Amino acid sequence: MNPSHQKNRRHLVAGCVLAALTVGAWPALAQSPWPNKPVKIVVPFAPGGTTDILARAMAPELSKAFGQQFVVENRAGAGGNIGADVVAKSAPDGYTLLMGTVGTHGINKSLYTKLAYDAQKDFAPITLVAGVPNVMVVNAEKAKAAGINSVQDFIRVAKSKPGQFNMASSGNGTSIHLAGELFKTMSGTYMTHFPYSGSGPALLALVSGDMDVMFDNLPSSMQLIKSGKLKALAVTSAERSGAVPDIPTVEQAGGPTLKGFEASSWFGLLAPAGTPADIVSRIQQEVSKSLSTPAIKEKLLAQGAIPGGNTPQQFTAFIDAEHKKWAQVVKASGAKVD
């Protein structure tokens, strides 16, 4: 073969190889590393409640960890279902997350006759952020006027005025709502339920005197209890909370009719189903790391919240178990939302 032809052939082969390598590299070049723009954490309730408090505690920690803004967006309504559905139908690209709750992912499937999303199939669980007890709180001034100083006092007065007590909640299907329904069933009392778009608005109504009682998440009621605007009668967990050790459990304070009463809450991060596993894993690792730092850990414990941080697999199994547990509670309470 002519030497010049050999040289041209080598150049042609080299050019083809280079072209193939360049074309093969295009997908990698086109895919920018996550995250390269702000990440949204949807809170399916109004500002001021525990879901919002926890999301806003996590957002700056994740922003520092990933060098990109994590912003909180409140999408309240329908017991958390509106915000949860927004995330369920979002692109599974890691840029839209949900601060889910025991309501959106443990209770609502059994409570609502129709849901626009499937709590188990439409999400990729990331990690449990925190578990908290609920607390039975009443308007302090109204309680004093009625002579209510304990759970048994409340039951006595409520039974003497059937239907006259108004019970606030953060929305239909929340643990706050269902804890109240369970209390009504077990204690034989009747209260009119008023669902709000979140704990914040419900607490304002309770403090103003429009409402009489609420089974709120402890973190969002803590400061109002300390200020004396609300009177705490009991926590809804099986054991007393280390944050408020002087407040008895509902079971301890309510007598035989409330034996076995337990209705706590939890909050966790989830992404739309199909979100890449490496993104889910990276977020879980950073949340777990943040929750183990003294500053965040002490802040949550002081509010009555127990930090989480479990793996996506553990959180998935936890959610499955919660569905089974709350289905039994919903059935026993008789609560239903159309």
C-alpha positions as CSV (number, residue, x, y, z in Angstrom):
1,M,0.0,0.0,0.0
2,N,1.2,3.5,-0.8
3,P,2.7,5.1,2.3
4,S,0.6,8.3,1.8
5,H,-2.5,6.1,1.6
6,Q,-1.5,4.3,4.8
7,K,-1.0,7.7,6.5
8,N,-4.4,8.9,5.3
9,R,-6.1,5.7,6.5
10,R,-4.5,6.1,10.0
11,H,-5.9,9.6,10.2
12,L,-9.3,8.4,9.1
13,V,-9.4,5.7,11.7
14,A,-8.2,8.0,14.4
15,G,-10.8,10.5,13.4
16,C,-13.6,7.9,13.5
17,V,-12.5,6.8,17.0
18,L,-12.4,10.3,18.3
19,A,-15.8,11.0,16.8
20,A,-17.3,7.9,18.5
21,L,-15.8,8.8,21.8
22,T,-17.1,12.4,21.5
23,V,-20.6,11.2,20.6
24,G,-20.5,8.7,23.5
25,A,-19.6,11.5,25.9
26,W,-22.5,13.7,25.0
27,P,-25.1,12.1,27.4
28,A,-22.6,12.5,30.3
29,L,-21.9,16.1,29.3
30,A,-25.7,16.9,28.9
31,Q,-26.5,15.6,32.4
32,S,-25.6,18.2,34.9
33,P,-24.8,17.0,38.4
34,W,-27.7,17.2,40.9
35,P,-28.6,19.7,42.3
36,N,-27.8,22.5,39.8
37,K,-30.9,24.6,40.8
38,P,-33.0,25.2,43.9
39,V,-34.8,22.2,45.4
40,K,-38.4,22.6,46.7
41,I,-39.6,21.0,49.9
42,V,-43.4,21.0,49.9
43,V,-45.1,21.3,53.2
44,P,-48.8,20.2,52.8
45,F,-50.0,22.4,55.7
46,A,-50.1,26.1,56.5
47,P,-47.0,27.8,58.2
48,G,-46.6,27.6,61.9
49,G,-47.3,23.9,62.5
50,T,-44.8,21.1,63.3
51,T,-44.5,20.0,59.6
52,D,-43.5,23.5,58.7
53,I,-41.1,23.9,61.7
54,L,-39.3,20.7,60.8
55,A,-39.0,21.5,57.1
56,R,-37.6,24.9,57.9
57,A,-35.1,23.3,60.3
58,M,-33.9,20.9,57.6
59,A,-33.8,23.3,54.6
60,P,-30.8,25.4,55.6
61,E,-28.9,22.2,56.6
62,L,-29.5,20.7,53.2
63,S,-28.6,24.0,51.5
64,K,-25.2,24.0,53.2
65,A,-24.6,20.3,52.5
66,F,-25.4,20.5,48.8
67,G,-24.4,24.1,48.0
68,Q,-27.8,24.8,46.5
69,Q,-30.9,26.4,48.0
70,F,-33.6,24.1,49.5
71,V,-36.8,26.2,49.8
72,V,-40.0,25.5,51.7
73,E,-43.3,25.9,49.9
74,N,-46.6,25.6,51.8
75,R,-49.4,23.9,49.8
76,A,-52.1,23.4,52.4
77,G,-55.5,21.8,52.2
78,A,-57.6,18.6,52.5
79,G,-55.6,17.2,55.4
80,G,-52.3,17.4,53.6
81,N,-53.6,15.7,50.5
82,I,-53.3,18.7,48.1
83,G,-49.6,19.1,48.8
84,A,-48.9,15.4,48.8
85,D,-50.6,15.0,45.4
86,V,-48.6,17.9,43.9
87,V,-45.4,16.0,44.8
88,A,-46.7,12.7,43.7
89,K,-47.3,14.1,40.2
90,S,-44.0,16.1,40.0
91,A,-41.0,15.0,37.9
92,P,-38.9,12.4,39.7
93,D,-35.7,14.4,39.3
94,G,-34.9,15.3,42.9
95,Y,-36.0,18.9,42.7
96,T,-39.4,18.4,44.4
97,L,-39.6,16.8,47.8
98,L,-42.4,16.4,50.4
99,M,-42.4,16.7,54.1
100,G,-44.9,13.9,54.6
101,T,-46.7,13.1,57.8
102,V,-48.5,10.3,59.6
103,G,-51.6,11.8,58.1
104,T,-50.6,11.9,54.4
105,H,-48.8,8.6,54.5
106,G,-50.3,6.6,57.4
107,I,-53.9,7.7,58.0
108,N,-55.5,9.2,54.9
109,K,-55.6,6.1,52.8
110,S,-58.0,4.5,55.4
111,L,-59.8,7.8,56.3
112,Y,-60.7,9.2,52.8
113,T,-63.0,7.3,50.5
114,K,-61.0,8.7,47.5
115,L,-57.4,9.9,47.3
116,A,-55.8,11.3,44.2
117,Y,-52.4,9.7,45.1
118,D,-51.3,6.3,46.4
119,A,-49.2,6.9,49.5
120,Q,-47.2,3.7,49.0
121,K,-46.8,3.5,45.2
122,D,-46.4,7.2,44.2
123,F,-43.5,8.0,46.5
124,A,-39.9,7.1,47.1
125,P,-39.4,7.3,50.9
126,I,-36.2,9.1,51.9
127,T,-36.0,9.2,55.7
128,L,-38.0,9.7,58.9
129,V,-37.1,13.2,60.2
130,A,-38.8,13.1,63.6
131,G,-41.5,11.5,65.7
132,V,-43.5,13.6,68.2
133,P,-46.3,13.0,70.7
134,N,-49.4,15.0,70.4
135,V,-50.6,17.0,73.4
136,M,-54.2,17.7,74.5
137,V,-54.4,21.4,75.0
138,V,-57.3,23.7,76.0
139,N,-57.7,27.5,76.1
140,A,-56.3,28.4,79.5
141,E,-58.8,31.1,80.4
142,K,-61.8,29.0,79.4
143,A,-60.5,26.0,81.2
144,K,-60.0,28.1,84.4
145,A,-63.5,29.4,84.2
146,A,-65.0,25.9,83.7
147,G,-62.8,24.4,86.4
148,I,-60.9,22.1,84.1
149,N,-57.5,21.1,85.5
150,S,-57.2,17.6,84.3
151,V,-58.4,15.1,81.6
152,Q,-61.1,13.8,84.0
153,D,-62.3,17.3,84.6
154,F,-62.5,17.8,80.9
155,I,-64.5,14.6,80.4
156,R,-66.9,15.6,83.2
157,V,-67.6,19.1,81.8
158,A,-67.8,17.8,78.2
159,K,-70.4,15.2,79.1
160,S,-72.4,17.9,80.9
161,K,-72.4,20.0,77.8
162,P,-72.7,17.5,74.9
163,G,-71.8,19.1,71.5
164,Q,-70.9,22.5,73.0
165,F,-67.2,21.9,73.0
166,N,-65.4,22.8,69.7
167,M,-62.4,20.7,68.7
168,A,-59.8,22.3,66.4
169,S,-57.4,20.3,64.1
170,S,-54.8,20.9,61.4
171,G,-57.1,19.2,58.9
172,N,-59.2,16.2,58.2
173,G,-57.2,13.0,58.4
174,T,-54.3,14.4,60.4
175,S,-53.1,12.7,63.6
176,I,-54.3,15.8,65.4
177,H,-57.9,15.1,64.1
178,L,-57.8,11.4,64.6
179,A,-56.4,11.6,68.1
180,G,-59.4,13.7,69.0
181,E,-61.8,11.2,67.3
182,L,-60.2,8.4,69.3
183,F,-60.5,10.4,72.5
184,K,-64.2,11.0,71.8
185,T,-64.8,7.3,71.1
186,M,-63.0,6.0,74.2
187,S,-64.1,8.7,76.6
188,G,-67.8,8.8,75.5
189,T,-67.7,12.6,74.9
190,Y,-68.9,14.5,71.9
191,M,-67.1,17.6,70.4
192,T,-67.7,19.4,67.2
193,H,-64.7,19.1,64.9
194,F,-63.4,22.1,63.0
195,P,-60.6,21.3,60.5
196,Y,-58.2,24.1,59.7
197,S,-55.5,24.3,57.0
198,G,-52.7,23.6,59.5
199,S,-51.8,23.8,63.2
200,G,-50.9,27.5,63.0
201,P,-54.4,28.7,62.1
202,A,-56.0,26.1,64.5
203,L,-53.9,27.3,67.4
204,L,-54.8,30.9,66.7
205,A,-58.5,29.9,67.0
206,L,-57.8,28.0,70.2
207,V,-55.9,30.9,71.8
208,S,-58.6,33.4,70.8
209,G,-61.3,31.3,72.4
210,D,-63.1,30.3,69.2
211,M,-62.1,26.7,69.9
212,D,-62.0,24.8,73.1
213,V,-59.6,21.9,72.7
214,M,-57.0,20.5,70.3
215,F,-54.8,17.4,70.2
216,D,-51.8,19.3,68.7
217,N,-48.3,18.2,67.9
218,L,-46.2,19.1,70.9
219,P,-43.5,21.2,69.1
220,S,-46.1,23.7,67.7
221,S,-47.9,24.1,71.0
222,M,-44.8,24.2,73.2
223,Q,-44.3,28.0,73.4
224,L,-48.0,28.6,73.9
225,I,-48.0,26.1,76.8
226,K,-45.0,27.8,78.4
227,S,-46.5,31.3,78.0
228,G,-49.7,30.1,79.8
229,K,-52.0,30.8,76.9
230,L,-52.8,27.1,76.6
231,K,-53.2,24.6,79.3
232,A,-51.8,21.1,78.6
233,L,-53.8,18.3,80.1
234,A,-52.0,15.2,78.7
235,V,-49.7,13.9,76.0
236,T,-51.1,11.3,73.6
237,S,-48.0,9.0,73.5
238,A,-47.7,5.7,75.4
239,E,-45.0,7.3,77.7
240,R,-44.4,10.8,79.0
241,S,-42.3,13.2,76.9
242,G,-38.9,14.1,78.2
243,A,-39.5,17.7,77.0
244,V,-42.5,18.0,79.4
245,P,-42.1,15.3,82.0
246,D,-44.7,16.8,84.4
247,I,-47.5,16.3,81.9
248,P,-49.1,12.8,82.2
249,T,-50.2,10.6,79.3
250,V,-53.9,10.5,78.3
251,E,-53.9,6.9,79.7
252,Q,-52.5,8.0,83.0
253,A,-54.7,11.0,83.4
254,G,-58.0,9.6,81.9
255,G,-58.7,6.5,84.0
256,P,-59.8,3.1,82.9
257,T,-61.9,4.2,79.9
258,L,-58.7,5.6,78.2
259,K,-56.5,2.6,78.9
260,G,-54.3,1.9,75.9
261,F,-54.8,5.3,74.4
262,E,-51.9,6.2,72.0
263,A,-51.8,8.5,69.0
264,S,-48.4,10.0,68.2
265,S,-47.2,11.8,65.0
266,W,-44.3,11.5,62.7
267,F,-42.8,13.5,59.8
268,G,-40.5,12.4,57.0
269,L,-39.0,13.4,53.6
270,L,-40.3,11.7,50.4
271,A,-39.7,12.1,46.7
272,P,-41.8,11.2,43.7
273,A,-41.6,7.5,42.8
274,G,-38.9,6.9,40.2
275,T,-36.5,9.5,41.7
276,P,-32.9,8.1,41.2
277,A,-31.7,6.0,44.1
278,D,-28.4,7.8,44.4
279,I,-30.2,11.2,44.9
280,V,-32.5,9.6,47.5
281,S,-29.5,8.1,49.3
282,R,-27.5,11.3,49.3
283,I,-30.4,13.3,50.8
284,Q,-31.0,10.6,53.5
285,Q,-27.3,10.7,54.4
286,E,-27.2,14.4,54.8
287,V,-30.5,14.5,56.8
288,S,-29.2,11.8,59.1
289,K,-25.9,13.7,59.5
290,S,-27.7,16.9,60.4
291,L,-30.1,15.2,62.8
292,S,-27.1,13.8,64.7
293,T,-25.4,17.2,65.2
294,P,-25.8,18.5,68.8
295,A,-27.4,21.8,67.7
296,I,-30.2,20.2,65.7
297,K,-30.7,17.3,68.0
298,E,-31.0,19.4,71.1
299,K,-33.3,21.8,69.3
300,L,-35.7,19.0,68.4
301,L,-35.6,17.3,71.8
302,A,-36.3,20.6,73.5
303,Q,-39.5,20.8,71.3
304,G,-40.5,17.3,72.2
305,A,-39.5,15.8,68.9
306,I,-37.4,12.6,68.6
307,P,-34.9,12.9,65.7
308,G,-35.0,10.2,63.0
309,G,-32.6,9.6,60.1
310,N,-33.4,6.0,59.1
311,T,-32.6,4.5,55.7
312,P,-35.0,4.6,52.7
313,Q,-35.6,0.9,53.1
314,Q,-36.3,1.2,56.9
315,F,-38.6,4.2,56.3
316,T,-40.5,2.3,53.6
317,A,-41.1,-0.6,56.0
318,F,-42.1,1.9,58.7
319,I,-44.8,3.5,56.4
320,D,-46.2,0.1,55.5
321,A,-46.5,-0.8,59.2
322,E,-48.2,2.6,59.9
323,H,-50.8,2.0,57.3
324,K,-51.9,-1.2,59.0
325,K,-51.8,0.4,62.5
326,W,-53.9,3.4,61.5
327,A,-56.4,1.4,59.5
328,Q,-57.4,-0.3,62.7
329,V,-57.5,3.1,64.6
330,V,-59.7,4.7,61.9
331,K,-62.0,1.7,61.9
332,A,-62.3,1.8,65.7
333,S,-63.0,5.5,65.8
334,G,-65.6,5.4,63.1
335,A,-64.1,8.5,61.4
336,K,-64.6,8.9,57.6
337,V,-64.0,11.8,55.2
338,D,-65.7,11.9,51.7
